[in-house]
Amino acid sequence: MKDEHIEFPLLLSNYILGTLIIGFSLYVYYYKKNTVPLYITLAIVIAGPIEDILVYLIKSMGHIPDYQKRKYILLIDQLTSLGFLFFLLLAIIESSR
């Protein structure tokens, strides 16, 4: 089986599920004024699409040596992980009130 046969359905599934989560989060916030789902949504967006976009930008910069790209990608990974964990912490704090 080719990689494309596995990668595309997984990518599509991730985007569909992410879109559903964002939609339900906005619904819950709008109708119930509960911010917990919004924090979870922000965590997902940071660790998902934002990280992907930043990594893509670094990889597409031809003037940066590969060893330097790896350092930047590691930095992006760590910073987006921190953002992810920060918003999950906010969700836990808010849900415990």
Backbone as CSV, one residue per row, in Angstrom:
resi,resn,N_x,N_y,N_z,CA_x,CA_y,CA_z,C_x,C_y,C_z
1,MET,0.848,-1.180,0.000,0.000,0.000,0.000,0.893,1.242,0.000
2,LYS,0.540,2.192,-0.819,1.322,3.422,-0.912,1.034,4.329,0.279
3,ASP,2.019,5.155,0.616,1.864,6.090,1.727,0.702,7.057,1.521
4,GLU,0.475,7.464,0.259,-0.599,8.406,-0.014,-1.961,7.821,0.361
5,HIS,-2.101,6.505,0.225,-3.364,5.849,0.555,-3.643,5.886,2.054
6,ILE,-2.625,6.025,2.841,-2.778,6.105,4.295,-2.820,7.563,4.744
7,GLU,-1.930,8.378,4.195,-1.787,9.758,4.648,-3.022,10.615,4.370
8,PHE,-3.594,10.517,3.171,-4.719,11.393,2.837,-5.947,11.138,3.711
9,PRO,-6.376,9.878,3.893,-7.530,9.665,4.773,-7.276,10.127,6.212
10,LEU,-6.062,9.952,6.702,-5.742,10.418,8.050,-5.779,11.934,8.125
11,LEU,-5.206,12.596,7.136,-5.217,14.054,7.091,-6.653,14.569,7.014
12,LEU,-7.451,13.979,6.138,-8.840,14.378,5.990,-9.616,14.159,7.290
13,SER,-9.388,13.033,7.928,-10.052,12.731,9.208,-9.673,13.748,10.273
14,ASN,-8.407,14.119,10.324,-7.957,15.118,11.294,-8.637,16.467,11.066
15,TYR,-8.723,16.889,9.813,-9.358,18.171,9.523,-10.858,18.138,9.809
16,ILE,-11.516,17.031,9.485,-12.952,16.918,9.756,-13.203,16.949,11.256
17,LEU,-12.452,16.153,12.005,-12.635,16.124,13.459,-12.285,17.473,14.082
18,GLY,-11.225,18.105,13.629,-10.855,19.425,14.138,-11.932,20.463,13.855
19,THR,-12.508,20.408,12.670,-13.583,21.334,12.320,-14.811,21.103,13.203
20,LEU,-15.135,19.846,13.455,-16.262,19.529,14.347,-16.010,20.049,15.762
21,ILE,-14.801,19.858,16.254,-14.466,20.336,17.599,-14.596,21.853,17.675
22,ILE,-14.079,22.546,16.675,-14.182,24.012,16.659,-15.651,24.441,16.607
23,GLY,-16.424,23.787,15.763,-17.842,24.125,15.656,-18.591,23.916,16.955
24,PHE,-18.396,22.767,17.587,-19.066,22.497,18.857,-18.568,23.421,19.959
25,SER,-17.294,23.752,19.933,-16.745,24.671,20.935,-17.399,26.040,20.842
26,LEU,-17.535,26.529,19.619,-18.185,27.825,19.429,-19.662,27.772,19.832
27,TYR,-20.306,26.654,19.524,-21.705,26.476,19.907,-21.856,26.499,21.429
28,VAL,-21.016,25.731,22.121,-21.088,25.668,23.586,-20.782,27.031,24.189
29,TYR,-19.805,27.739,23.659,-19.494,29.061,24.188,-20.653,30.027,23.955
30,TYR,-21.197,30.016,22.745,-22.245,30.976,22.404,-23.515,30.744,23.221
31,TYR,-23.923,29.486,23.360,-25.192,29.204,24.026,-25.072,28.957,25.530
32,LYS,-23.918,28.496,25.989,-23.777,28.172,27.410,-22.729,29.019,28.117
33,LYS,-22.047,29.857,27.366,-20.998,30.734,27.915,-19.916,29.960,28.673
34,ASN,-19.605,28.774,28.181,-18.575,27.929,28.779,-17.300,28.076,27.949
35,THR,-16.219,28.544,28.580,-14.972,28.787,27.842,-14.053,27.574,27.750
36,VAL,-14.342,26.524,28.491,-13.460,25.348,28.493,-13.253,24.794,27.080
37,PRO,-14.324,24.586,26.300,-14.092,24.078,24.945,-13.261,25.023,24.074
38,LEU,-13.367,26.324,24.312,-12.549,27.260,23.541,-11.065,27.088,23.854
39,TYR,-10.742,26.869,25.111,-9.341,26.629,25.478,-8.820,25.346,24.825
40,ILE,-9.653,24.332,24.813,-9.255,23.069,24.179,-9.065,23.279,22.677
41,THR,-9.956,24.051,22.067,-9.831,24.350,20.643,-8.536,25.101,20.348
42,LEU,-8.223,26.098,21.163,-6.966,26.837,20.965,-5.755,25.925,21.106
43,ALA,-5.803,25.010,22.062,-4.704,24.055,22.229,-4.524,23.218,20.965
44,ILE,-5.638,22.742,20.423,-5.581,21.910,19.216,-5.068,22.705,18.021
45,VAL,-5.544,23.928,17.866,-5.126,24.750,16.726,-3.631,25.066,16.797
46,ILE,-3.144,25.343,17.996,-1.712,25.639,18.150,-0.860,24.419,17.818
47,ALA,-1.226,23.269,18.351,-0.421,22.064,18.151,-0.662,21.419,16.790
48,GLY,-1.689,21.864,16.090,-2.006,21.284,14.791,-1.634,22.207,13.648
49,PRO,-2.617,22.943,13.132,-2.365,23.752,11.935,-1.279,24.819,12.084
50,ILE,-1.227,25.485,13.233,-0.201,26.528,13.395,1.191,25.912,13.355
51,GLU,1.375,24.811,14.066,2.681,24.144,14.031,3.004,23.676,12.617
52,ASP,2.030,23.092,11.919,2.250,22.626,10.549,2.673,23.759,9.625
53,ILE,2.008,24.902,9.745,2.327,26.052,8.893,3.738,26.561,9.176
54,LEU,4.086,26.679,10.448,5.426,27.167,10.796,6.515,26.214,10.316
55,VAL,6.302,24.912,10.489,7.282,23.928,10.018,7.402,23.984,8.498
56,TYR,6.278,24.113,7.816,6.306,24.222,6.357,7.119,25.446,5.920
57,LEU,6.896,26.567,6.588,7.629,27.788,6.236,9.131,27.599,6.410
58,ILE,9.525,26.964,7.510,10.955,26.725,7.744,11.520,25.787,6.680
59,LYS,10.806,24.706,6.389,11.294,23.736,5.398,11.403,24.347,4.002
60,SER,10.554,25.315,3.692,10.550,25.884,2.346,11.584,26.994,2.160
61,MET,12.272,27.376,3.218,13.292,28.419,3.108,14.601,27.800,2.621
62,GLY,14.885,28.025,1.360,16.057,27.411,0.749,17.380,27.972,1.220
63,HIS,17.381,29.168,1.732,18.646,29.805,2.115,19.112,29.392,3.511
64,ILE,18.328,28.617,4.222,18.713,28.158,5.560,19.270,26.742,5.459
65,PRO,20.462,26.496,6.009,21.036,25.144,5.964,20.154,24.135,6.720
66,ASP,20.235,22.872,6.303,19.397,21.831,6.894,19.596,21.685,8.402
67,TYR,20.833,21.773,8.862,21.067,21.625,10.298,20.376,22.742,11.089
68,GLN,20.329,23.939,10.482,19.666,25.073,11.124,18.147,24.885,11.088
69,LYS,17.627,24.346,9.994,16.196,24.069,9.896,15.759,23.105,10.987
70,ARG,16.562,22.071,11.220,16.222,21.101,12.269,16.134,21.772,13.634
71,LYS,17.038,22.718,13.897,16.999,23.448,15.171,15.728,24.289,15.285
72,TYR,15.373,24.974,14.200,14.162,25.798,14.212,12.900,24.941,14.367
73,ILE,12.888,23.803,13.691,11.727,22.908,13.784,11.591,22.364,15.203
74,LEU,12.698,22.035,15.836,12.662,21.587,17.229,12.145,22.703,18.132
75,LEU,12.579,23.928,17.889,12.104,25.076,18.666,10.597,25.278,18.473
76,ILE,10.142,25.194,17.232,8.708,25.310,16.958,7.942,24.217,17.681
77,ASP,8.444,22.999,17.637,7.787,21.881,18.309,7.657,22.133,19.806
78,GLN,8.711,22.611,20.422,8.682,22.858,21.865,7.765,24.032,22.226
79,LEU,7.803,25.094,21.435,6.948,26.257,21.724,5.470,25.943,21.526
80,THR,5.148,25.209,20.469,3.739,24.861,20.265,3.270,23.852,21.310
81,SER,4.167,22.999,21.779,3.804,22.084,22.876,3.500,22.871,24.146
82,LEU,4.306,23.891,24.409,4.039,24.752,25.570,2.693,25.457,25.439
83,GLY,2.404,25.971,24.258,1.113,26.618,24.030,-0.038,25.638,24.214
84,PHE,0.119,24.431,23.697,-0.890,23.384,23.849,-1.151,23.095,25.327
85,LEU,-0.084,22.879,26.069,-0.220,22.564,27.492,-0.782,23.743,28.287
86,PHE,-0.409,24.961,27.922,-0.921,26.143,28.600,-2.450,26.225,28.476
87,PHE,-2.958,26.037,27.258,-4.410,26.125,27.081,-5.138,24.938,27.707
88,LEU,-4.507,23.781,27.754,-5.119,22.662,28.480,-5.166,22.963,29.979
89,LEU,-4.119,23.598,30.499,-4.118,23.999,31.910,-5.247,24.995,32.185
90,LEU,-5.422,25.962,31.294,-6.516,26.908,31.448,-7.879,26.189,31.446
91,ALA,-8.016,25.193,30.596,-9.272,24.423,30.541,-9.516,23.692,31.862
92,ILE,-8.470,23.122,32.423,-8.608,22.401,33.695,-8.956,23.376,34.813
93,ILE,-8.270,24.500,34.862,-8.551,25.498,35.906,-9.987,25.998,35.790
94,GLU,-10.402,26.312,34.567,-11.757,26.838,34.361,-12.821,25.783,34.692
95,SER,-12.548,24.537,34.368,-13.546,23.488,34.630,-13.655,23.146,36.103
96,SER,-12.649,23.522,36.900,-12.687,23.204,38.327,-13.404,24.278,39.133
97,ARG,-13.820,25.347,38.488,-14.517,26.436,39.195,-15.949,26.078,39.464
